[in-house]
């Protein structure tokens, strides 16, 4: 690897993905990228408690608590007492939250597909193989 040149390529890639993500977030509505990230993490877990969400998002507990309050108020997340312990809460997406997340994901995929479509067939094949190698066999779908 050539550190200077490769670093510039990685930075340009990160900026491209962020631009696609930001555009998709703008089209979804009044949710911030952090709120959309929380919805994504909750979808990956199915049901999570506040600690799991905090750790997966790598933010403070107070930040997560305020974030969950806003998502609950918006009707996107359901917060209930845990069935396993009264000291915990269980968080899960509502149908509305799942619909918003599905739309967000569709917009992000469409934005990336548009960029990839501009490549030739051989470059698309190389990119696909490289992306699978980068994110792993599961397509990068683990929690967090």
HELIX and SHEET records of a PDB file:
HELIX    1   1 UNK A    3  UNK A   28  1                                  26    
HELIX    2   2 UNK A   33  UNK A   45  1                                  13    
HELIX    3   3 UNK A   50  UNK A   57  1                                   8    
HELIX    4   4 UNK A   61  UNK A   73  1                                  13    
HELIX    5   5 UNK A   95  UNK A  117  1                                  23    
HELIX    6   6 UNK A  121  UNK A  135  1                                  15    
SHEET    1   A 2 UNK A  77  UNK A  81  0                                        
SHEET    2   A 2 UNK A  89  UNK A  93 -1                                        
END                                                                             
